[in-house]
């Protein structure tokens, strides 16, 4: 059996049950061979305790649940699990499809740990502060720490339209 072999219906059912429970604690496993098959694929971990079994998903297990295939599958080499970044946090998993916000397409920068939801909040904050600056020039000064933090988060995502070119300062002024 290959690690990336397709799961049968019992294996899918058990994987989904474990996923919903976060950590599943059961006195006895109804289908021990099913649990062993998931464990052998690296999709779950299990531990025998005094009260029964404690079972939880691994990173490949979450990946399989979300994408429907094992991250080690050779047909999907470009979609492997992200490695940990230098600060220990995991980069954002991205399936290669641009995400839409405010009529624009966006993609994460390499190794970014900023989620799309965090980016949307930061983008909204930057646009709001810059929009208010036209009628209240002091607003940016008043909200400078918030603005800087939002710009820092905002910089982790990039436009994803084909052929898009980000203007530099000289091009913007011209």
LINHU-V699252 format. One record per residue. N is the residue number from 1. RES is the residue in one small letter. SS is DSSP state (hx for helix, st for strand, lp for the rest). OMEGA is omega in whole degrees, 0 to 359 (none if undefined). Layout:
BEGIN
((N & RES & SS & OMEGA) (N & RES & SS & OMEGA))
END
This chain:
BEGIN
((1 & x & lp & 176) (2 & x & lp & 178) (3 & x & lp & 186) (4 & x & lp & 179) (5 & x & lp & 181) (6 & x & lp & 178) (7 & x & lp & 173) (8 & x & lp & 186) (9 & x & hx & 178) (10 & x & hx & 180) (11 & x & hx & 176) (12 & x & hx & 181) (13 & x & hx & 180) (14 & x & hx & 178) (15 & x & hx & 179) (16 & x & hx & 178) (17 & x & hx & 179) (18 & x & hx & 180) (19 & x & hx & 181) (20 & x & hx & 184) (21 & x & hx & 185) (22 & x & lp & 171) (23 & x & st & 184) (24 & x & st & 177) (25 & x & st & 182) (26 & x & st & 179) (27 & x & lp & 178) (28 & x & lp & 179) (29 & x & lp & 182) (30 & x & lp & 182) (31 & x & lp & 184) (32 & x & hx & 179) (33 & x & hx & 177) (34 & x & hx & 178) (35 & x & hx & 179) (36 & x & hx & 180) (37 & x & hx & 178) (38 & x & hx & 180) (39 & x & hx & 179) (40 & x & hx & 177) (41 & x & lp & 180) (42 & x & lp & 183) (43 & x & lp & 178) (44 & x & st & 168) (45 & x & st & 179) (46 & x & st & 180) (47 & x & st & 177) (48 & x & st & 178) (49 & x & st & 179) (50 & x & lp & 183) (51 & x & lp & 180) (52 & x & st & 182) (53 & x & st & 172) (54 & x & st & 186) (55 & x & st & 179) (56 & x & st & 179) (57 & x & st & 172) (58 & x & lp & 176) (59 & x & hx & 176) (60 & x & hx & 177) (61 & x & hx & 177) (62 & x & hx & 179) (63 & x & hx & 180) (64 & x & hx & 179) (65 & x & hx & 184) (66 & x & hx & 188) (67 & x & hx & 177) (68 & x & lp & 176) (69 & x & lp & 181) (70 & x & lp & 181) (71 & x & lp & 177) (72 & x & lp & 183) (73 & x & lp & 183) (74 & x & hx & 180) (75 & x & hx & 183) (76 & x & hx & 185) (77 & x & hx & 182) (78 & x & hx & 185) (79 & x & hx & 182) (80 & x & lp & 175) (81 & x & lp & 178) (82 & x & lp & 176) (83 & x & lp & 178) (84 & x & st & 178) (85 & x & lp & 185) (86 & x & lp & 182) (87 & x & lp & 176) (88 & x & lp & 178) (89 & x & lp & 183) (90 & x & st & 174) (91 & x & lp & 179) (92 & x & lp & 175) (93 & x & lp & 183) (94 & x & lp & 184) (95 & x & lp & 177) (96 & x & lp & 179) (97 & x & lp & 178) (98 & x & lp & 178) (99 & x & st & 185) (100 & x & st & 173) (101 & x & st & 176) (102 & x & lp & 178) (103 & x & lp & 180) (104 & x & st & 177) (105 & x & st & 184) (106 & x & st & 174) (107 & x & st & 180) (108 & x & st & 174) (109 & x & lp & 181) (110 & x & lp & 176) (111 & x & lp & 182) (112 & x & lp & 176) (113 & x & lp & 181) (114 & x & lp & 180) (115 & x & lp & 179) (116 & x & hx & 179) (117 & x & hx & 177) (118 & x & hx & 178) (119 & x & hx & 181) (120 & x & hx & 178) (121 & x & hx & 180) (122 & x & hx & 180) (123 & x & hx & 179) (124 & x & hx & 179) (125 & x & hx & 180) (126 & x & hx & 180) (127 & x & hx & 180) (128 & x & hx & 182) (129 & x & hx & 180) (130 & x & hx & 177) (131 & x & hx & 179) (132 & x & hx & 182) (133 & x & hx & 182) (134 & x & lp & 180) (135 & x & lp & 178) (136 & x & lp & 185) (137 & x & lp & 182) (138 & x & lp & 184) (139 & x & hx & 181) (140 & x & hx & 178) (141 & x & hx & 180) (142 & x & hx & 184) (143 & x & lp & 185) (144 & x & hx & 179) (145 & x & hx & 178) (146 & x & hx & 180) (147 & x & hx & 180) (148 & x & hx & 179) (149 & x & hx & 179) (150 & x & hx & 179) (151 & x & hx & 179) (152 & x & hx & 178) (153 & x & hx & 181) (154 & x & hx & 183) (155 & x & lp & 180) (156 & x & lp & 180) (157 & x & st & 184) (158 & x & st & 177) (159 & x & st & 186) (160 & x & lp & 178) (161 & x & lp & 179) (162 & x & lp & 178) (163 & x & lp & 180) (164 & x & lp & 178) (165 & x & lp & 179) (166 & x & lp & 179) (167 & x & lp & 173) (168 & x & lp & 185) (169 & x & hx & 181) (170 & x & hx & 180) (171 & x & hx & 180) (172 & x & hx & 182) (173 & x & hx & 185) (174 & x & lp & none))
END
